[in-house]
């Protein structure tokens, strides 16, 4: 994979947005924690330093060594990065007397600066910091100011080093994309060549070189990621790809049968394996979310190990891991700060003699869909909502039983079928139902009931890194609620989740 832009993450909530904006410019980029930089720094054509919840004045503030970056490759320091360069290089950073959060406008722009090309006077930017740069670092040249922030942007003389106290990556910085383009394309001279066609061509060649004539076994889920991964691998190695679709007992209603039919006409070699009893046994009496994920991951590997041994000379296990899975499974503070583990991410146990290949590991969800379109995959399949690898186990809060799974499958089917029949499915990025570990009092006929509560969840997103809840019509929610309560025995209350990510996550566990 080409090395173009390195983003060093200092723990900012916006770091993934920086990557999204860079990718939207058709420029490839990678995120690394500031304390775990890549060894091959010289391979990158530009570096971006993210913001951070830390203050540069704090004793425990991130303090990276930039000696291999500054003055050697173009550098853009955002927010914390800008303050870091000032604080440790002859400037002054101090607590701000004025709250510097939210919208602001650039009241001063230095003329004839490449970084500010095509940026209009009074351009709106987004501030999010409690410290401010009182004086610039050695050789600093002020580029922009707002009414309250004198040193809103600056560069360092004699270097291709630029720094800004605002966030160009967020929607509210109206000319943020232009600034990123100015820096990456005009200053760093990076080609805008990261397109779906280019990715397919490059990754197919890479897979052919990496895998050669070896055989690969791939776990299909019926979702977008594993399907695109399968078609990419099939394009690269043809008949040497063996696909297995495992029924873990936690799929949606009738999904095992439907998915197998879906693949019949795609030219893929697919085998269905019903291991539902094995998974449900492993989950018995487990309630803690991470324990569920680990149990499912363990059985998933065991099943694949069993199936792989039935195929002669298999060398590789392929997975549909995508970039958000990778990002959420690492942290600038190490494993202790991980949001949640992902079943697709990480190595394999020593006893399993398969090497791992993840052709989509560096792509965001929307990029996977664009690659799938380039590969000619059916639009209906590419438009399918994401579904978590651990399935309904992480949508059943508390312990897992076959009865709970069956109940939630019925609720979920009513919800998803309703979205489709009302023409709402394609305007929702991901939707599902959650079975809560509480009962509520209800009345049916003349009798008191004490039954389960389910929550409905529908979100809009681009890549899963951030998400907003969808304002579904009240008439729709009323109809679906009535249908669930009337048709699904054991449920007497339906609620709708109106939380966004962040601070919540898309799944409840």
C-alpha positions, 0 to 999 in steps of 0.5 A, a space after each residue: 500500500 502506498 505511504 502518503 500521509 501519516 497522522 499522529 494521534 494524540 487522542 483527539 475525538 476528531 482524529 478519524 475525521 482528519 483521515 476521512 477528509 484526507 481520503 476524500 481528497 483521494 490521498 491515502 493516509 494512515 493513523 498511528 498513536 503518537 507513542 507508536 509511530 511507524 518505523 518507516 517515517 521516510 516513506 511518508 510524504 507529509 505528516 499531520 499532528 492531531 488535536 488532543 484532550 491534553 494541555 501541553 503544559 501538563 506533566 503527562 502531556 504527549 511529548 513525541 520526538 519530531 526530529 525525524 519529521 520537522 524540516 524533513 517532510 511537510 508537517 501540519 500541526 492541528 490544535 494541540 499539535 500547533 501548541 506543542 510546536 510553540 510551547 517546546 520551541 521558543 513560544 508561549 502557551 497559556 490558559 486562555 482568558 476567553 473561551 475558545 470553543 465553537 465557531 469563529 471567523 478569520 479576521 486576518 489572513 496573510 497575503 500570498 501564502 500557499 496555505 491560504 490560497 482560495 480561502 476567503 476573508 472572514 472564513 468560518 473555522 471551528 475552535 476547541 481548546 482551553 489553552 492559547 498560543 501567546 507567542 509564536 515559536 522561533 522563526 514563526 510567521 503568523 498567517 491568520 487570526 480571529 477576533 479572539 485568537 491572534 495566532 490562529 495559524 502560523 508557519 515556521 520560516 525555513 521549513 514546510 511546517 504549518 500550524 493551526 489552532 482550529 480544526 479544518 477537518 470538522 464540518 463547521 470549518 467551511 474552508 477546511 478541505 481547501 486548507 487541507 488540499 493546499 497543504 497536501 496537494 500544493 505544498 506537499 505535492 502529493 498526487 490525488 491517486 487513491 481511487 477505487 480503481 487504483 486500489 483494486 489494481 494495487 491490492 490485487 497485485 499485492 495479494 497475488 504476490 503475497 499469496 502466490 499459489 497458496 490456498 485461502 479460506 475466508 469467513 463470509 458473513 453476508 455483509 458488505 465487508 466480507 463479500 468485497 474481500 471475497 470478490 477481491 481475493 477471487 479476482 486475485 487467486 481464483 479457485 484457490 479461495 475457499 469461502 465458509 459461511 458459519 451460522 453462529 446461531 446469532 444471525 438475523 431471522 432466516 439469514 443463514 439460508 438467505 445468505 447462502 442463496 445470495 452467493 449462488 450466482 457470484 462464482 464463489 466457492 461457498 460452504 455453509 456450516 451450522 455451528 449454532 449449538 457450539 456458539 450458544 453453548 460457549 456463551 451460556 451464562 456469560 453476560 459481560 460484553 467483552 467476555 461474549 466477544 472473546 468467547 465468540 472469537 474463540 469458537 469462530 477460530 475453532 470452527 475455522 480450524 476444523 473446517 480448514 483442516 478439511 481443505 487440503 493445503 490451506 495456508 491463509 485465513 482471510 478476514 473482512 477487517 476494515 479500518 474503523 475496526 483497527 482504529 477502535 482496537 488501538 489507543 494512544 494509551 495502550 490496550 487499557 483505553 480500548 473502546 471494545 475489541 473486534 473479533 476480526 482484529 489481531 493475530 491467531 493462536 499459535 496452534 492454528 497454522 494459518 497466516 492472516 490476510 485482510 485485504 480491506 484493513 485500510 479502508 473505511 466503510 464508504 470506501 469498501 462500498 465504492 470498491 465493491 461497485 468498481 468490482 461489479 457487486 450488486 447494489 442491493 448487497 452493497 447497500 446492506 446495513 452493517 451487522 456486528 460480527 458477534 451478531 445478536 449476542 451484543 444486542 442481548 444485554 445480559 446472558 444469552 439463551 436460545 429463547 432470547 435469540 429467537 425473540 430478538 430475531 422476531 423483533 429485528 425482522 419486524 423492524 428491518 422489514 418495516 424500514 424496507 416497506 416504508 422506503 426508509 432502509 436506504 436512508 439509514 446506515 445501520 439499524 437493529 433491535 436490542 433486548 434489554 435486561 429488564 421487565 416492565 409492567 404492562 396491560 394486555 386485555 384485562 390482564 397485567 403483564 410483566 414482560 421484556 423491553 426492546 430498544 430500536 436503534 437506527 443511525 446515520 453515518 459515513 464510516 461508523 466512526 461517528 453517527 447520529 440517530 435517525 429521526 424516523 417518522 412517528 407514524 412509522 415508530 408507532 406502527 412498528 411498536 404496535 406490531 412488535 408488541 402484538 406479534 412477539 410474545 414476551 415483549 410489552 414495551 418498545 423504546 427508541 434510542 436517540 443517542 449519537 456516537 460519540 458519546 454512545 457507540 452504535 451497538 449497546 455492547 
